[in-house]
Amino acid sequence: MFDAGIRQFRMALAMVRGRPISVRSAERLVEDALATLAEFGSPGEDVEQLLRGADAGEAEMRADLTNRALRRTAKRLAAKSRFYADHFAAAGVDPATLSLDTIETVPVTTKADLVKQSRDFLCGEPFLASRTTGTTGRPTEVWYSRYEERLWPALVALSQVLRGNIRTTDMIQFNVSSRATGTAYAEMQVARMAGATIRMVGLIPPGETLDATVGTDESAPTLMVTYPSYLGQLVTSARERGLGPGDFRLRGITVGSEVLSPALATAAEATFGAAVEDLYGMTEISPLAGALCRERHLHIDGGVGLVEVCDLDTGRRAAPGELGTIVATPFHPYRECMPVFRYDTRDLVRQLPDTPLHCEMRNVPATSHVLGKADHVLRTGDGPVTSRDIVEVLDALPGARWPMRYRADVVDGRLHVTVAASSLPETSGAARYFADAGLDATVEITPVDGTRLRRLRCDLLENSFSSLGSVG
């Protein structure tokens, strides 16, 4: 136990001082956590407090640490990244004097910058390339170092083991696009360190995934990682087969990268008998990540990086209650090879009111739930309409077949929603449900192929991975 305390102290000191973290020490802390849980059954009150986050009253100390991290990160970028050396110089920014008060003097970094000048972002030795899926634009390639691809899984495994989210008896089923190689690699390493097993399935036809998911013996998964749209296909297929909670061993389903509606989450929990967790992450800003509390706030750890909510029109800090885009800065030493600074994710949220939070994660910085992409906001005569506004109405319609296939436009100042008939067998009165949600909309049902209306991650099928159970 004394050795474990030393390892904890050394890692905490490295985090505060911004020095590279010993990967082996982080991995051994996972081993320590597993041993503690095996002997005592819980991590202890001190760890429980750590997982809840620092006390909100320590705002001054937190701001000082953030300012130090900003300057440390910016100075390294100016010295090692050709893009950021030019970026800071063009804006007249001195990285050594940056703070929370002056951060807006640095122009945001865009996806177009990353695509056009990718080599100029490199600050370390590349090891593993990961790509975005490209469902909302051109895929972006991001390189990670060996250090990053060892450190991040160790930190995630430590958190997940201490929270009880992953156990040595778990079988993880990974239904995510193979383009997300960084995520896949990290998930495998998390499973290894946590003592769990993992099945890398990919986005094969949903019927074959369902075949691999059904069962209650040790070969059936207990945890699943996938996208909301793919989960929607699985729920629909399971219901058509007459399957229910007693037919599965699942206890947890983690989704991300798309809007998850309460209706789909509830249906998945009822169908599979497993809790559904909606997480936030992005290839470009790893390891910055977020989770939802019970009040549906998105909480992102401020110790790993800075998250700003910037107004869509002015680019300045969004006022409380206003729509904004998440602008993210992962800190060094968590990000090494291809870092970004003030990266505009285009992920849409609302700035929360300047009042104390009362949720179970209240000590972790928060925004609203992700509402979609900033570029997909529709400006109607009654105000802006987000993707979440539309998806939550459609997913809750009677007879909805998930994932819903639709297109949304503004016609003469009004919201116009086109829905594929295959998604909505019951076509009458759909506009009434939008009105009940406070949205003035016309709804058109069309017989066209649903995939031509809205591209979803479940459309990235990997048919070459089919026949999951075959050998040779």
C-alpha positions in Angstrom: 0.0 0.0 0.0 2.9 2.3 0.7 4.3 1.8 -2.8 0.8 2.7 -4.2 0.8 5.9 -2.2 4.2 6.9 -3.6 2.9 6.2 -7.2 -0.2 8.3 -6.6 1.9 11.2 -5.2 4.4 11.1 -8.1 1.6 11.1 -10.7 -0.2 14.0 -9.0 3.0 16.0 -8.9 3.7 15.4 -12.6 0.2 16.5 -13.4 0.5 19.7 -11.4 3.9 20.6 -12.8 3.1 19.6 -16.3 5.8 17.1 -16.6 5.5 13.8 -18.6 3.6 11.2 -16.5 5.2 7.9 -15.9 3.1 5.5 -18.0 4.3 2.5 -16.0 3.3 4.2 -12.7 -0.2 4.9 -14.1 -0.5 1.2 -15.3 0.6 0.0 -11.8 -2.0 2.2 -10.2 -4.6 0.2 -12.2 -3.1 -2.9 -10.7 -3.3 -1.4 -7.2 -7.0 -0.5 -7.8 -7.8 -4.0 -8.9 -6.0 -5.5 -5.8 -7.8 -3.0 -3.5 -11.2 -3.9 -4.9 -10.5 -7.6 -4.7 -9.5 -7.3 -1.0 -11.9 -4.6 0.3 -14.7 -4.4 -2.3 -14.6 -0.6 -2.7 -11.9 2.0 -3.4 -12.3 3.9 -0.1 -13.8 7.3 0.8 -10.7 9.3 -0.3 -11.0 7.9 -3.8 -14.7 8.5 -3.9 -14.1 12.1 -3.1 -11.4 12.3 -5.8 -13.8 10.9 -8.4 -16.4 13.5 -7.5 -14.0 16.3 -8.4 -12.4 19.1 -6.4 -14.5 21.4 -4.2 -16.1 24.2 -6.3 -14.9 26.7 -3.6 -11.3 26.2 -4.8 -12.0 28.4 -7.9 -8.9 30.6 -7.4 -6.5 27.7 -7.2 -8.2 26.0 -10.1 -7.8 29.2 -12.3 -4.1 29.5 -11.4 -3.5 25.9 -12.4 -5.4 26.4 -15.6 -3.4 29.5 -16.5 -0.1 27.6 -15.8 -1.3 24.8 -18.1 -2.3 27.2 -20.9 1.1 28.9 -20.9 2.9 25.6 -20.6 1.0 24.2 -23.5 1.2 27.3 -25.7 5.0 27.7 -25.2 5.6 24.1 -26.3 3.4 24.5 -29.4 5.2 27.7 -30.3 8.5 25.9 -30.1 7.6 22.6 -31.8 4.6 23.2 -34.1 5.1 25.1 -37.3 1.4 25.8 -37.5 1.2 27.3 -34.0 4.4 29.3 -34.3 2.9 31.1 -37.2 -0.6 31.2 -35.6 0.5 32.9 -32.4 2.8 35.3 -34.3 0.1 36.4 -36.7 -2.2 37.2 -33.8 0.6 39.0 -31.9 0.2 36.5 -29.0 2.9 35.9 -26.5 2.4 32.3 -25.3 4.3 33.0 -22.0 1.6 35.5 -20.9 -1.6 33.7 -21.9 -4.3 33.4 -19.3 -8.0 32.8 -19.0 -8.5 36.5 -19.4 -6.6 36.8 -22.7 -7.3 33.4 -24.3 -9.7 34.9 -26.8 -6.8 36.8 -28.4 -5.8 33.5 -30.0 -7.9 32.7 -33.1 -9.6 29.3 -33.0 -8.2 26.4 -34.9 -10.5 24.9 -37.5 -10.9 21.5 -39.0 -9.9 23.0 -42.3 -6.6 24.1 -40.8 -6.0 20.5 -39.6 -6.8 19.0 -42.9 -4.8 21.4 -45.0 -1.7 21.7 -42.8 -1.7 18.4 -40.9 2.1 17.9 -41.0 2.6 21.4 -39.5 0.8 20.3 -36.3 3.2 17.5 -35.5 5.2 18.1 -32.3 6.4 14.5 -31.6 7.1 11.1 -33.0 4.0 9.6 -34.7 3.0 6.1 -33.8 -0.7 5.5 -34.6 -3.0 7.4 -37.0 -6.7 7.7 -36.3 -9.3 9.1 -38.5 -12.7 10.8 -38.0 -15.6 8.9 -39.6 -16.4 11.7 -42.1 -20.2 11.6 -41.6 -20.2 15.4 -41.2 -17.5 16.3 -43.6 -14.1 15.2 -44.9 -12.3 12.7 -42.7 -9.5 14.1 -40.6 -6.3 12.1 -39.8 -4.8 12.6 -36.4 -1.5 11.1 -35.2 -0.8 9.9 -31.7 2.5 9.0 -30.1 3.5 5.8 -28.2 3.4 7.8 -25.0 -0.2 9.0 -25.6 -1.5 5.6 -26.6 -0.1 4.1 -23.4 -1.0 6.9 -21.1 -4.6 7.6 -22.1 -5.8 4.0 -21.7 -4.1 3.7 -18.3 -5.9 6.9 -17.0 -9.2 5.7 -18.5 -8.8 2.2 -17.0 -8.0 3.6 -13.6 -11.1 5.7 -13.6 -13.4 3.0 -14.9 -12.1 0.4 -12.5 -12.4 2.8 -9.5 -16.0 3.7 -10.5 -16.9 0.1 -10.9 -17.8 0.6 -14.6 -15.6 -2.2 -15.8 -14.9 -5.5 -14.0 -12.5 -8.4 -14.5 -15.5 -10.6 -15.4 -16.7 -8.3 -18.2 -16.7 -9.1 -21.9 -16.7 -5.9 -24.0 -18.2 -5.8 -27.5 -16.8 -3.0 -29.6 -19.2 -1.9 -32.5 -17.4 1.2 -33.7 -16.0 2.1 -37.2 -12.5 0.7 -37.9 -11.5 4.2 -39.0 -11.4 5.2 -35.3 -8.1 3.2 -34.8 -7.0 5.3 -31.8 -10.3 4.6 -30.0 -10.1 0.9 -30.9 -6.5 0.6 -29.7 -7.2 2.4 -26.5 -10.3 0.3 -25.8 -8.3 -2.9 -26.2 -5.6 -1.6 -23.8 -8.3 -0.6 -21.2 -9.7 -4.1 -21.3 -6.3 -5.6 -20.9 -5.3 -3.5 -17.9 -8.7 -4.0 -16.3 -8.6 -7.7 -16.7 -11.6 -7.8 -18.9 -12.0 -9.5 -22.4 -12.9 -7.7 -25.6 -14.4 -8.6 -28.9 -13.7 -6.1 -31.8 -16.8 -6.5 -34.0 -16.9 -3.2 -36.0 -19.9 -2.0 -37.9 -21.0 -5.2 -39.5 -24.6 -5.8 -40.6 -26.7 -5.2 -37.4 -28.3 -8.6 -37.7 -25.0 -10.3 -37.3 -24.1 -8.1 -34.3 -27.4 -9.1 -32.7 -26.5 -12.8 -33.3 -23.3 -12.2 -31.4 -25.0 -10.3 -28.6 -27.8 -12.7 -27.8 -27.0 -15.1 -25.0 -26.5 -15.4 -21.3 -23.4 -17.6 -21.1 -19.8 -16.3 -20.8 -19.4 -15.9 -24.5 -22.1 -13.2 -24.6 -21.0 -9.5 -24.0 -21.7 -7.7 -20.7 -20.7 -4.3 -22.1 -21.1 -2.7 -25.5 -19.6 0.4 -27.1 -21.3 1.8 -30.2 -23.0 4.8 -31.9 -26.7 5.9 -31.2 -27.7 5.2 -34.8 -26.3 1.7 -34.8 -27.9 1.1 -31.4 -31.2 2.1 -32.9 -30.8 -0.5 -35.6 -30.1 -3.1 -32.9 -33.1 -2.2 -30.8 -35.4 -2.3 -33.9 -34.0 -5.7 -34.9 -34.2 -7.1 -31.4 -37.9 -6.1 -31.1 -38.7 -7.6 -34.5 -37.2 -10.9 -33.2 -39.2 -10.7 -30.0 -36.1 -10.5 -27.8 -36.0 -8.9 -24.4 -33.8 -8.4 -21.4 -33.8 -12.1 -20.4 -32.1 -12.9 -23.7 -29.0 -10.9 -23.1 -26.1 -10.6 -20.6 -25.5 -6.9 -21.2 -25.4 -4.6 -18.2 -24.0 -1.5 -19.8 -24.0 0.2 -23.2 -21.8 3.2 -24.0 -22.6 5.4 -26.9 -21.2 8.7 -28.4 -20.5 10.7 -31.5 -24.2 11.3 -32.4 -27.3 12.8 -30.7 -28.9 10.2 -28.4 -32.5 10.9 -27.6 -34.2 10.0 -24.3 -36.7 7.9 -26.3 -34.0 5.7 -27.9 -32.1 5.4 -24.6 -35.2 4.3 -22.8 -36.1 1.8 -25.5 -32.5 0.3 -25.5 -32.6 -0.1 -21.7 -35.9 -1.8 -21.8 -34.9 -4.1 -24.7 -31.4 -5.1 -23.5 -31.8 -4.7 -19.8 -28.7 -2.6 -19.7 -28.0 1.0 -18.6 -27.2 3.3 -21.5 -24.4 5.9 -20.9 -23.9 8.8 -23.3 -20.3 10.0 -23.4 -18.6 12.9 -25.3 -15.3 12.6 -27.0 -13.6 13.6 -30.3 -10.6 12.2 -32.2 -9.0 15.7 -32.5 -9.2 16.7 -28.9 -8.4 13.4 -27.1 -8.0 12.8 -24.2 -10.5 15.5 -23.3 -13.8 13.7 -22.8 -17.1 14.3 -21.0 -20.0 12.5 -19.4 -23.6 13.3 -18.6 -25.0 13.7 -15.1 -28.6 12.9 -14.1 -29.6 16.4 -15.0 -28.2 16.0 -18.5 -25.4 18.5 -18.1 -22.2 17.6 -20.0 -19.2 17.6 -17.6 -15.7 17.7 -19.0 -12.6 17.4 -16.7 -11.0 20.7 -16.5 -7.7 19.2 -15.3 -7.0 17.6 -18.7 -7.8 20.7 -20.8 -9.7 23.9 -21.2 -13.3 23.9 -22.7 -14.8 27.2 -23.8 -18.3 27.8 -25.2 -18.0 30.4 -27.9 -20.9 32.4 -29.4 -21.8 31.2 -32.9 -21.9 34.7 -34.4 -19.2 36.7 -32.4 -16.8 34.0 -31.4 -16.6 35.4 -27.9 -17.6 33.6 -24.8 -21.3 32.7 -25.0 -23.6 34.3 -22.5 -25.6 32.1 -20.1 -28.4 30.4 -21.9 -27.0 31.1 -25.3 -26.0 28.6 -28.0 -22.3 28.1 -28.6 -19.7 25.8 -30.0 -17.3 23.9 -27.9 -13.7 25.2 -28.3 -11.2 22.8 -26.7 -7.6 22.9 -25.7 -6.0 19.7 -24.4 -3.1 20.4 -22.1 0.4 19.1 -22.2 1.5 16.5 -20.9 -1.7 14.7 -21.8 -1.4 15.6 -25.5 2.0 15.3 -27.2 2.2 14.3 -30.8 -0.4 16.4 -32.8 -1.9 18.8 -30.3 -4.5 21.5 -31.0 -5.1 24.8 -29.3 -8.5 26.4 -29.1 -9.9 23.8 -31.5 -13.4 24.7 -32.7 -15.2 21.3 -32.5 -18.4 22.7 -34.0 -20.2 20.7 -31.3 -23.3 22.7 -30.3 -24.2 23.3 -26.6 -25.8 26.0 -24.4 -23.8 27.9 -21.8 -25.3 27.1 -18.4 -26.5 29.9 -16.1 -24.0 31.4 -13.7 -25.5 29.7 -10.7 -24.2 26.8 -8.6 -25.0 23.3 -9.9 -26.6 20.7 -7.7 -26.1 17.5 -9.7 -23.8 14.6 -8.5 -21.0 15.9 -10.8 -21.3 19.6 -9.7 -17.6 20.0 -9.0 -16.7 19.3 -12.7 -17.1 22.1 -15.3 -20.3 21.7 -17.3 -22.3 22.8 -20.3 -25.7 21.7 -21.6 -26.0 18.3 -23.4 -24.6 18.4 -26.9 -27.3 19.6 -29.2 -25.8 18.7 -32.6 -23.4 20.4 -34.9 -23.2 24.2 -35.0 -23.3 24.1 -38.8 -26.6 22.3 -38.7 -28.5 24.9 -36.8 -31.6 26.0 -38.7 -32.6 29.7 -38.4 -36.4 29.8 -38.4 -38.7 32.8 -37.9 -39.3 31.6 -34.4 -35.6 31.2 -33.6 -32.8 28.6 -34.0 -33.7 24.9 -34.2 -31.0 22.3 -33.3 -30.5 18.7 -34.4 -31.4 17.6 -30.9 -34.7 19.5 -31.1 -35.7 17.5 -34.2 -34.3 14.1 -33.2 -36.0 14.1 -29.8 -39.4 14.7 -31.4 -38.9 12.2 -34.2 -37.5 9.4 -32.0 -40.5 9.7 -29.7 -43.2 9.4 -32.4 -45.5 6.4 -32.2 -44.2 3.5 -34.3 -40.8 5.1 -34.9 -38.2 2.8 -36.4 -34.8 3.8 -35.2 -32.6 5.3 -36.5 -34.9 7.9 -37.9 -34.1 9.0 -41.5 -34.9 12.6 -42.1 -33.8 15.9 -43.6 -34.6 19.3 -42.1 -34.8 22.7 -43.9 -36.3 26.1 -43.5 -39.0 27.0 -46.0 -40.5 30.5 -45.8 -39.2 30.9 -42.3 -40.7 27.6 -41.0 -39.1 24.4 -40.1 -39.8 21.7 -42.8 -38.9 18.1 -42.0 -38.8 15.3 -44.6 -39.1 11.8 -43.1 -38.5 8.5 -44.8 -41.7 6.3 -44.8 -39.5 3.4 -43.8 -38.8 5.2 -40.5 -42.4 6.1 -39.7 -45.1 3.6 -40.6 -47.7 5.8 -38.9 -47.6 9.0 -40.9 -50.6 11.0 -39.7 -50.3 13.8 -37.2 -46.5 14.0 -37.0 -46.6 17.8 -37.1 -48.7 17.9 -34.0 -45.8 16.3 -32.0 -43.5 19.1 -33.1 -46.1 21.7 -32.1 -46.3 20.0 -28.6 -42.5 20.5 -28.4 -42.9 24.2 -29.2 -41.7 23.8 -32.8 -43.8 25.1 -35.7 -43.1 22.6 -38.5 -44.5 21.0 -41.6 -43.7 17.3 -42.0 -43.4 15.5 -45.3 -43.3 11.7 -45.5 -41.3 10.5 -48.6 -40.9 7.0 -50.0 -37.3 7.6 -51.1 -34.4 5.5 -49.7 -33.8 6.7 -46.2 -30.0 6.7 -46.5 -30.3 9.5 -49.0 -31.8 11.8 -46.4 -29.3 11.9 -43.6 -25.9 10.2 -43.3 -25.4 8.4 -40.0 -22.5 6.4 -38.6 -24.5 3.2 -38.9 -24.2 3.7 -42.6 -20.4 3.0 -42.5 -21.0 -0.7 -42.7 -17.9 -2.9 -42.9 -19.2 -5.9 -44.9 -15.7 -7.4 -45.2 -16.0 -8.1 -41.4 -19.1 -10.1 -41.9 -19.6 -13.8 -40.9 -18.4 -13.0 -37.4 -18.4 -16.5 -36.2 -16.6 -18.2 -39.1 -13.1 -19.5 -38.9 -10.7 -19.9 -41.8 
